C-alpha cells in the first residue's frame, strides 16, 4: 500500500561511492521502495568527497524503484576561510557563530538542490538527511523541519559541538541512531527530540563466499589481516600503517591486505608486507572478508561500522580500536573480537591471530548470529517504517493540520 513519498538527501550516491552513511541511505531507500513507498534520492553530481567534482550528469534518473535527482556542486576555490576556521574548530577553539556559518558555506554548496527542496518539500511525507555535518544536511534539513528525520551518523569530534548544528538536530521531526553510544553522545550534546529511535543499519548476508577466488585473483599467499575503507587519517589509516610496520619489525607473520579509496601511500620498506588491491566490487570484498584471518577496524570515528558486520557474517574475527565507543560496544555485545588501545596492544592482537589461527577463528563464532539477530535488513526496515508512520503524517492529513 502506498504510504507516501520519502526524500533521502545524502551528499553522494552511486555504485562507486564509498561511505558508511551513503551505504545505509542507499539500502534504506531501496528497502522502503520494495515495501511500496515512493522513494526519491536528492543528491549531488559528485562521487569524490575530496574534490566534490561533478562526475555525474545533473537531472533525473531511475535506479531500480528509486528516483534519483542530481544537482551540481559549487565549490569555492581556494576556500581560505573554511581552512582557517576549520583549523580553529579542530583545535577546540571557541568559534563565533558567524564564523561557523562562513565555514559551512565556504566549501561544498548545492544551491539548486536547496531550491528544489524549498519548492518541493510539500510533496514529501518525510525528508531524511544524513550525515549531519554536510551542507546538504545542514541547509536542506531545516527547510521543513517538521517532516525532517535526521540520521546524524555522529562521532565524538569537534564539529559535533558547534552551535551551528543545534537547530538541525533539536528541531527535527525525529532522529534515527545507528548504535547505542551514538545516541548517548547525541544526548550529551543536543536536546534530542522525544521522537528518536535506535534503528541500526541493515546488513545483507551474502549467499556464498569464495575466499580462494579472492586469493587467486590478487595473487595472495598465506594468512592476512584485511582492512576495507577510506585510506585517510580520519579513519585511522596512518596509525594502522605505523602499527603494522612495528608488527613486521617484531616478526609477526601476517600480511596486511587493504582495499578502498584514497592514496594508501605504502612505505617502500613495507611493499612486501602490505598488499593494496584498490577499489574492489562488493563480491570481491565479501570474498576478502572470508579469506582474511582477521579484519582490522582502526578508526575511532564510527557511528556503526558496516565492515565489522560484514567480517562477522563471513566468520572472521575483528580487531578494533577501543577508542571507538561504537565498535567497542559491538565487540562487547557480540563477544566476537578484540579491542586495543595502543599500537603495542594492536601488535599483540595480530601476533595472537598469526600464532593461534584456530583459536582466533573460534573467537568469531558468535559474530554472525549477532549481526543476523540485530541488523538483518528486514528487522531494521521494520523499525524505520514504524517510526515513519508514527512520526509523520500523510500529505493530505499534514495539509489539514497546516491549514
N, C-alpha and C positions, 0 to 999 in steps of 0.2 A: 504494500500500500504506500502510495506517495505521501511522504510526511512533510515535504518542503525542500527548499534548496539551501544547501550549505556551501559557503565560500571558505576555502582554505587559502591563507596568504603566507607562503614560505618565501624566503629571499631567493631560493633557487629550486629548480625542479627539472628532473630529466634522468635518463639512464646512466649518464656519465657524471652525475653529481655524487660526491662522497660526503656524507654528513649524517650523523645520527638523527637530528631533528628532521632533516629533509626526508629521511627514510621513513620515519614514523608518520609524517604528514602524508606521504605518498601512499603508504599502505592503509592508513585510516581512510583516506579519500576513496580508494578503490574498494575497500571493505564495505563502507557505507553505501557506495553506489550499487554494489552487489545486493544489498539489502533493500533496494528500492528508493533510496534517497536520490534526489537530483544533486549532483556534486560538481562544483566548479573550482578550479585552482587558478588563482590570480597571482602571477609571479613575474619575475624579471626575465630578460633575454640573456642573462648571464649564466655561465656554468662554473666559472672560476671565482672563488671568493677572495683571491688575492688581487686580481685586476678588475673584476666586475665588468669585463668587456662584454659587448653584446654579441654573443656567439650564436644565439638563436634568432630567428626572424620574429618580429613582433606580429601580433594578431591572434586569431582564434584557431585552435587545432583540437582534435579529439584523441584522447588516449584511452582506449577501451571504452568504458562507460563514463569517463570523466572528461569534462570540457576544460580545456586549458587556455587561458588568456595570458599572453606575454606582453610586457611593456618594456621599452628601452630604459636602460640605466643612464643616469647623468652623474659623472664622477669628476669632482674638482681636481685640478692638477696645478700645482703640486700639493694641494690641501695642507698648507703650512699650519693653519690654525688647528686642524684635527691632530696633527702630530704633536704640536706644542701642548695642547690641552690634554691629549691622551697621555703624554708623559706625566703631567700633573696628577691625572687620575690614577695611573698605575703606581705613582709614588705615595698615594694615600693623602694627598694634599686636599685642603678644603677648596673646592672649585665652585665659584658662584654659578647660580642657575643660568645666567646669561651665557657663560662660557660653556656650560653643559649643552645648552641648546645649539650654540655655534658648533660644538664638537659633533653633535648628532647630524647637523645639516651640512657639514663641510667634508663629507665623504660621499658614500653612495646615497643617491636620491633617485626617486622614480616618480616624477610629477604626474605622468599620465596615469599611472596606477592609482595615485591618490584621487585624482579627478574621477576616475572610473568608479571607485568605491563610493565617493561622495554622491555620484549620480545614480548609483545602482544599489546602495545599501538597503533600500526599501524592498528589494526583490528577495532578499535572503532571510531565512529564518534564523540563521546563526552565521557569524563570521569568526573563523578560528585563525588566530595568528600565532606564529612560532618561528624562531625562538624570540625571547623578549628584547634582545639588545640591538636588533637590526632596525634600520629606518622603516622598512616595510611593516614591521610590527608596531613600532612606536607611533608612527603617524597614522597608519590605516586602522590601527586598533582602537583609536579614540574618536573615530568619525561617528560611530553609532555604538557606544559602549554598552548600551542596554541589551544588545544582542551579540556582543563580542565575548568569545571564550579564549582565554589566554593559556597557551601551553608554554610556560616560560623556559623550560629546559635550563633551569637556574644552576649556576655554580657559585661557590663562595669566592667571588672575585671582586675587585674594586668597583667595577662598573655596576654591579648589582646594588650598591649602596647609594647610587646617585639619586638625588631628589627627582630627577627627570622622569624616572620610571614609576614613581609612586602612583600617579593618576592612571596609568595603563593597567596596573595590577589591581589597585584598590577599587577602581570603578568598573571592573569587568562584570559581565553577567555571570561568569563562572570561571574557574581555573582548573585545568587538568594537570595533575602532577604525575611524573613517571616513577618516582620512588619516594619512600618514606623520608629519608634525610633531606630530599629536595623540598618537600612540604615543610619540614621542621625549619629549614633555613629561611624559607619564604615567610613563615610566621614570625621569625625574629626580625625580619627587615620591613615587611609590609603589613598593612591592615588587610589581611587576606579576606575576601568576601566569604560569607557563610556558604555560598554555593561553591564548594571546592571538593574535588574527589581525587583519590589515588587510583588512577586508571591503569598505570603501567604502559607497556608497549607490546603489541603483538609480534611474536617471532615465529615464523613458519618453520616447522621441522621438515628438512629435505626428505624426499622419498628414499634416497640412497646416497651413499658416498663411494668414491673410488680413489682412495688415497694413493694407490700405486700409479694411477694415471697422472696425478699431480707431480709425483716424483720423477716419472719418466719424461713428462713434458718439459720440466725445467732442469733436468739432469741433477737431481739432488740425491746424494747418498748419505746414509747414516741418520741418526736422530737429530732433530732440530726443534728449537723454540720458534714460535711464529708470532708475528705482530702484523696487524692489518689496520690501516687508518691513515690519518694525515700525518706526514712526516714534518712536524713543526714543533717549536719549543713549547707551545701551549698544551701539547698533547704528550709531553714527557719524552720527546724523541731524543733530545740531547743527553738527558740523564740516562736513557736506555743505552745509547752508544757508549757513554763513558763506563757504565757498569759492565757492559758486555766486554769491553776491552779489558777491564780488570779481571773478569772471569776467565778470559782467554789466557791472560798472563799467569793466572793461578792454576792453569792446566785443566779447566773444566772442558770435558769432551762433548761439546754440543755446539752445533751451528745455530745461527740466527737467520731465519728467512723473513723478509719483510715485503709487504705489498701495500699499495695505496697511491696517494697523490702527494706532490711536493718533492723537492730535491732531497734525496737521502744523504748526499754528501758523505759517503762512507770513507773513512780514512784509509789510505793505501795499505797500511800495515794490517788492516782487518779484512782486506779483499777476499782472502781465502776462507774467512770465518763467517762473513755476513753475505748473504745472497739476496739481492733485491730483484723481485720479479715484476715490479711496476704495477700498473693498474690492471687488475685481472677481473674476469667475469664472476658473477655470483656462484656459478657452478664450480669454477676453479677455486674460489675462496672456501666453499664448503669442503671440497676435497682436501685443501690445505689444512683446514681445521682438523680433519680426521687423520691426516698424515702426521701431524705435529705431535711431539712428545709432550708439549705444554704450550699454552697460549699465554703471552705476557701482555698485561694492560698497565702501562707505566703512567697513564695520565691521572692527574689529580682532578681535572676539570671534567667530570662526568655527571650527567643528570640521569642516565640509565645504563649505558654501556651495552649496546646491542651485540658487539663482537664477543663479549664474555658469554652471553646466552648462546650464541652460535657455537662457541667452543664446547660448552656443556652438552648441547644437543648432539655434538659429534663424539661425545665420550672422552673429551680431552680436559685434563685439569688446567686450572688457571693460577697464575702468579700475578698478583695485583698490587698496585701501590696503595698501601694502607692509609695514605694521606687523603685518598678519595673516600669520603664518608659513604657515598652511594655504593661504590664497588665493595668496600669493606662490609657494608650491610648485606649485600648479596652473598658474599662469601660466608659470612657468619650464619645467614639463614639456610644456605644450601649445604654447608659443610663439604664443599667440592673444590676447595682451592686453598691457596696460601697467600698471606699478605706480607709485605715488607715495608720497612720504614727508612732503611739506609741502603746505600749501594752494597755494603758488606752483606746485609741480610738478603738482598736480591741474589748475590753471587752464591750464597749458601743454599738458597732455594733452587737455583739452577744446578748446583752440584748434586743436590738430592735427586732431582729428576734424572740427571745423567748417570748416577751410580745406582739408583734404585727404581728403574723404569716401571717394574711391575707394581710396586707399592704406589708410585705416582699415578699409574693408570687406575688403580683401585680408588684413589682419592677422588677421582672424577665421577665415581659411580652415582652419587645422589644428584648430580647436577642436571642430568637430562630430565628427571622427574620434576625437579624444582621448576624448570622452565615450562614444562607441559602443564603443571598444576597452576602456575601463576600467570603465564604470558602466552598461552595459546591464543591465536588471533580471535577466535570466536568469543572467548571469555572477555577479552579486552574490549571488543566491539560491543558486547552486551552492556558493559558498564558505560561506555561512551554514549551509546544510543539512549540508554535510560536517562543519563544526565541531560542530553539534548532535549528529550521530551519533557523533562521536569523543569529545566531552567529557561526554556524558550517557548514562544507561542507561535502557532501557525500564522501565516501572514494576515489572513482575514481577521483573526482574533486580535493580533497585535495592532492592526489598523483601528479596530474599535476601541481598544484601550487608549491609543494615542489621541483619538478624537474626543 
